[in-house]
Amino acid sequence: MGVNKQIIVGNLGKDPDVRTFQDGSKACRFPVAVTEKGYQRRDGTQVPEHTEWFNIYIKGAKVDVAQQYLHKGDKVYIEGKTFTGEYTDQQGVKKTYTEVQCDVLELLTPKAQTQQQQYQQQGASWQPAAPQYALQTAAQGPQYQPAAQAPQYQPAPQQAPQAAPVPQAAPQQMGVFGQPAQQVPYDERPF
């Protein structure tokens, strides 16, 4: 008996890439980053922050959830198993890839933050709208009561765009026997 299980809590590196097949089934892929904070050892040695990237593969009903609710930067909890596959690229070179096939997907980013990210991606800033109040007469009880409707989130007035963050180069991953690991372009793998 063996166990092949991964538990990952991290942030999406990009929006899910959803594919629909001829039989109507769907699958999607997206990268998730897990960052371990840097720290200082007792001897004074500084250990830098380290980010590990995992490629996630989802199929079945969870694809619709991922497509509708997941966006770049969202925090997710994923349980799944590690899968290593092979394919031949367009030049005829055989390549391997490793991904986590998702069994459990939980969204950890609060809905308000997700809405804020959507507004920011559209170039607008975000502010919650003021709650609506219903006026009542003195005979009906207190003069002001919150309306039955929950507050709606409205985009704030346009502000000047901010500079995009500068991406940092990822450290080179090492493969077998200290040789550099062969990186497979994300979009070349077969679905």
C-alpha positions as CSV (number, residue, x, y, z in Angstrom):
1,M,0.0,0.0,0.0
2,G,1.2,3.5,-0.8
3,V,0.0,7.1,-0.2
4,N,0.2,9.8,-2.8
5,K,-1.4,13.0,-1.3
6,Q,-0.6,16.7,-1.4
7,I,-2.2,19.4,0.6
8,I,-1.5,22.9,-0.7
9,V,-2.6,26.3,0.6
10,G,-1.5,29.1,-1.6
11,N,-2.3,31.8,-4.1
12,L,-3.3,31.5,-7.8
13,G,-0.5,32.6,-10.1
14,K,-3.0,33.3,-13.0
15,D,-6.7,32.8,-13.8
16,P,-7.7,29.1,-14.5
17,D,-7.1,28.0,-18.1
18,V,-10.4,26.1,-18.9
19,R,-10.7,23.7,-21.8
20,T,-13.9,22.1,-23.1
21,F,-13.6,18.8,-25.0
22,Q,-15.7,17.4,-27.8
23,D,-17.7,15.2,-25.4
24,G,-18.7,18.3,-23.4
25,S,-16.4,17.5,-20.4
26,K,-14.2,20.2,-19.0
27,A,-10.7,20.5,-17.4
28,C,-8.6,23.4,-16.2
29,R,-5.1,24.1,-15.1
30,F,-3.6,26.9,-13.0
31,P,-0.4,27.5,-11.0
32,V,-0.5,28.0,-7.2
33,A,2.3,29.7,-5.3
34,V,3.2,28.6,-1.7
35,T,5.6,31.0,0.0
36,E,7.6,30.2,3.1
37,K,8.6,33.3,5.0
38,G,12.3,34.0,5.5
39,Y,13.8,33.8,9.0
40,Q,17.1,34.2,10.9
41,R,18.8,31.1,12.4
42,R,20.3,31.2,15.9
43,D,23.8,31.6,14.4
44,G,22.7,34.8,12.6
45,T,22.4,33.2,9.1
46,Q,19.5,34.8,7.2
47,V,17.3,32.3,5.3
48,P,15.5,34.1,2.5
49,E,11.8,33.8,1.6
50,H,11.2,30.8,-0.7
51,T,8.2,30.4,-3.1
52,E,7.4,26.9,-4.5
53,W,5.0,26.7,-7.5
54,F,2.6,23.8,-8.1
55,N,0.7,23.2,-11.3
56,I,-2.9,22.2,-10.5
57,Y,-5.2,20.1,-12.8
58,I,-9.0,19.9,-12.2
59,K,-11.6,18.0,-14.0
60,G,-15.3,17.3,-13.5
61,A,-17.8,19.6,-11.6
62,K,-15.1,21.5,-9.8
63,V,-14.1,23.1,-13.1
64,D,-17.3,25.2,-13.1
65,V,-16.5,26.5,-9.6
66,A,-12.9,27.3,-10.5
67,Q,-14.0,29.1,-13.7
68,Q,-16.6,31.2,-12.0
69,Y,-14.9,32.0,-8.7
70,L,-11.1,31.7,-9.0
71,H,-8.9,34.6,-10.1
72,K,-5.2,35.4,-10.0
73,G,-4.2,36.1,-6.4
74,D,-7.0,34.2,-4.7
75,K,-6.1,32.0,-1.8
76,V,-7.1,28.3,-2.2
77,Y,-6.9,25.0,-0.3
78,I,-6.2,22.0,-2.5
79,E,-6.0,18.3,-1.7
80,G,-4.9,16.0,-4.5
81,K,-2.3,13.5,-5.8
82,T,0.9,14.1,-7.6
83,F,0.9,13.0,-11.2
84,T,3.9,12.9,-13.6
85,G,3.2,12.5,-17.3
86,E,5.0,12.6,-20.6
87,Y,4.3,14.1,-24.0
88,T,6.1,14.9,-27.2
89,D,6.3,18.6,-28.1
90,Q,5.9,20.1,-31.6
91,Q,9.7,19.6,-32.3
92,G,9.4,15.8,-31.5
93,V,11.2,16.1,-28.2
94,K,9.8,13.9,-25.4
95,K,9.2,16.0,-22.2
96,T,7.8,15.2,-18.7
97,Y,5.7,17.3,-16.4
98,T,4.4,17.1,-12.8
99,E,1.1,18.4,-11.6
100,V,-1.3,18.0,-8.7
101,Q,-4.6,16.4,-9.7
102,C,-7.2,18.1,-7.5
103,D,-9.6,16.0,-5.4
104,V,-10.7,18.8,-2.9
105,L,-10.9,22.5,-3.7
106,E,-11.8,25.2,-1.1
107,L,-11.9,28.9,-1.7
108,L,-10.2,30.8,1.1
109,T,-10.4,34.4,-0.3
110,P,-13.4,36.3,1.2
111,K,-16.0,37.3,-1.4
112,A,-15.5,41.1,-0.7
113,Q,-11.7,40.8,-1.6
114,T,-12.6,38.8,-4.8
115,Q,-15.0,41.6,-5.9
116,Q,-12.3,44.2,-5.1
117,Q,-9.8,42.3,-7.2
118,Q,-12.3,42.1,-10.1
119,Y,-12.9,45.9,-10.0
120,Q,-9.1,46.6,-9.9
121,Q,-8.5,44.3,-12.9
122,Q,-11.1,46.4,-14.8
123,G,-9.1,49.5,-14.0
124,A,-11.6,50.8,-11.3
125,S,-11.0,51.2,-7.6
126,W,-13.5,49.7,-5.1
127,Q,-15.4,51.0,-2.2
128,P,-18.5,49.4,-0.5
129,A,-21.7,51.4,-1.0
130,A,-23.4,53.0,2.0
131,P,-26.1,50.9,3.5
132,Q,-29.7,51.8,2.6
133,Y,-32.1,52.7,5.4
134,A,-35.9,52.5,5.4
135,L,-37.8,55.4,7.0
136,Q,-40.5,54.3,9.5
137,T,-43.1,56.3,11.4
138,A,-42.9,56.5,15.2
139,A,-45.9,54.2,15.6
140,Q,-44.1,51.4,13.8
141,G,-41.1,51.5,16.2
142,P,-37.6,53.1,16.0
143,Q,-37.4,55.8,13.4
144,Y,-34.6,54.2,11.3
145,Q,-34.2,50.5,10.5
146,P,-31.7,49.0,8.1
147,A,-33.3,48.0,4.9
148,A,-33.8,44.3,4.3
149,Q,-31.5,44.4,1.3
150,A,-27.8,43.8,2.0
151,P,-25.4,46.6,1.0
152,Q,-24.3,46.5,-2.6
153,Y,-20.7,47.0,-3.7
154,Q,-20.3,49.8,-6.2
155,P,-17.1,50.7,-8.1
156,A,-15.5,53.9,-6.8
157,P,-14.7,56.8,-9.1
158,Q,-11.8,56.2,-11.5
159,Q,-8.4,57.0,-10.1
160,A,-5.0,57.3,-11.8
161,P,-3.6,53.8,-12.7
162,Q,-0.8,52.6,-10.5
163,A,2.4,51.1,-11.8
164,A,2.3,47.3,-12.2
165,P,4.5,45.3,-9.7
166,V,7.8,44.2,-11.1
167,P,8.0,40.4,-11.4
168,Q,10.9,38.8,-9.6
169,A,12.9,36.0,-11.3
170,A,12.3,32.6,-9.7
171,P,15.4,30.7,-8.5
172,Q,16.5,27.9,-10.7
173,Q,15.1,24.5,-9.5
174,M,17.6,21.7,-9.3
175,G,16.7,18.3,-10.7
176,V,18.4,14.9,-10.3
177,F,22.0,14.8,-9.2
178,G,22.3,18.6,-8.9
179,Q,21.6,19.2,-12.6
180,P,19.2,22.1,-13.5
181,A,15.6,20.9,-13.7
182,Q,14.2,21.0,-17.2
183,Q,11.3,23.5,-17.3
184,V,8.4,22.6,-19.4
185,P,6.5,25.6,-20.8
186,Y,3.1,25.6,-19.1
187,D,1.0,25.9,-22.3
188,E,2.8,23.2,-24.3
189,R,1.6,20.3,-22.1
190,P,-1.3,18.2,-23.4
191,F,-4.6,18.7,-21.8
